[in-house]
Amino acid sequence: VVVFGGEKEITLSSEHKTTRIAGVVSDQSAYIMNADCPGLKNLVALQGRVPVNVIGSVAKGDMLVASNIPGYAIVDNDPKVGSVIGKALADKADTAKGTVEAVVGRV
């Protein structure tokens, strides 16, 4: 989970329920913006089905927001406006760090 801000254009999220959500770092992309720009590049999913790092248990359909653990989301089914990363498409029963597929950008 990344947010707008930091030394570069985006940085890992680390503030619970932040509204500065930029998207989710992905290893696949249908379209790569700014591919010819110099420097380090990260593919950031702005919309679609994407694996999201989460902490805690998750149920299919739960809304995900940034947690206070850098780069991880957490469930919040009563989020403040602008803080939603996406909706979970799978369940995760344990409370440890893990990954679930989620729909981002259309919630």
C-alpha positions as CSV (number, residue, x, y, z in Angstrom):
1,V,0.0,0.0,0.0
2,V,1.5,3.3,-1.1
3,V,0.5,7.0,-0.4
4,F,1.3,10.3,-2.1
5,G,4.1,12.0,-0.3
6,G,7.5,11.4,1.2
7,E,10.8,12.2,-0.6
8,K,9.5,10.8,-3.9
9,E,6.0,11.0,-5.5
10,I,4.8,8.0,-3.5
11,T,6.0,6.2,-0.4
12,L,4.9,3.2,1.8
13,S,1.8,4.0,3.8
14,S,2.3,4.1,7.6
15,E,-0.6,6.1,8.9
16,H,-3.8,4.2,9.9
17,K,-6.8,5.4,7.9
18,T,-4.8,7.9,5.8
19,T,-6.7,9.6,3.0
20,R,-3.5,10.0,0.9
21,I,-3.9,6.6,-0.7
22,A,-2.2,6.3,-4.1
23,G,-2.7,2.6,-4.8
24,V,-1.1,-0.8,-4.4
25,V,2.3,-1.8,-5.7
26,S,1.9,-4.6,-8.2
27,D,4.1,-6.9,-10.2
28,Q,1.9,-6.9,-13.3
29,S,0.3,-4.1,-15.3
30,A,-1.9,-3.8,-18.3
31,Y,-0.5,-0.3,-19.0
32,I,2.7,1.3,-17.7
33,M,2.6,5.1,-17.4
34,N,5.8,7.0,-17.6
35,A,7.7,4.0,-18.8
36,D,10.4,6.1,-20.5
37,C,11.1,8.3,-17.5
38,P,14.5,7.8,-15.8
39,G,14.9,6.6,-12.3
40,L,13.4,3.8,-10.2
41,K,10.0,2.6,-11.2
42,N,7.2,0.9,-9.3
43,L,4.1,-0.4,-10.9
44,V,1.2,1.0,-8.9
45,A,-2.2,-0.5,-9.4
46,L,-4.8,2.3,-9.6
47,Q,-7.7,0.0,-10.5
48,G,-8.3,-3.7,-10.9
49,R,-7.8,-7.1,-9.0
50,V,-4.6,-6.9,-7.1
51,P,-2.9,-8.8,-4.3
52,V,-2.8,-6.6,-1.2
53,N,-0.6,-7.0,1.9
54,V,-2.9,-7.2,4.9
55,I,-2.6,-7.7,8.7
56,G,-5.4,-9.4,10.6
57,S,-8.3,-11.4,9.6
58,V,-10.3,-10.5,6.5
59,A,-13.6,-11.6,5.1
60,K,-14.6,-11.4,1.5
61,G,-16.2,-8.0,0.9
62,D,-14.4,-6.2,3.7
63,M,-13.2,-2.7,3.0
64,L,-9.4,-2.2,3.4
65,V,-7.7,0.9,4.6
66,A,-4.0,1.6,5.4
67,S,-2.7,0.3,8.7
68,N,0.0,1.8,10.9
69,I,2.3,-1.0,9.7
70,P,4.2,0.3,6.6
71,G,2.8,-1.1,3.3
72,Y,0.0,-3.1,4.9
73,A,-3.8,-2.7,4.9
74,I,-6.3,-3.5,7.6
75,V,-10.1,-4.1,7.6
76,D,-12.3,-1.1,8.4
77,N,-15.9,-1.5,7.4
78,D,-16.8,2.1,8.5
79,P,-14.0,4.0,6.8
80,K,-13.7,7.8,6.4
81,V,-14.0,9.2,3.0
82,G,-10.9,8.8,0.8
83,S,-9.3,6.2,3.0
84,V,-10.5,3.0,1.2
85,I,-7.9,1.1,-0.7
86,G,-10.4,-1.5,-2.0
87,K,-12.6,-4.5,-1.1
88,A,-11.3,-7.9,-0.3
89,L,-12.1,-10.7,-2.7
90,A,-11.0,-13.5,-0.4
91,D,-11.0,-14.6,3.2
92,K,-8.0,-14.7,5.5
93,A,-8.7,-16.3,8.9
94,D,-5.5,-15.7,10.9
95,T,-4.3,-12.5,12.5
96,A,-0.8,-12.5,11.0
97,K,0.6,-10.6,8.1
98,G,-0.5,-12.0,4.7
99,T,-1.9,-11.2,1.3
100,V,-5.5,-11.2,-0.1
101,E,-6.7,-10.3,-3.6
102,A,-8.8,-7.1,-3.6
103,V,-10.6,-4.9,-6.0
104,V,-9.0,-1.5,-6.0
105,G,-10.2,1.8,-7.5
106,R,-13.9,0.8,-7.8
107,V,-15.5,0.6,-4.4
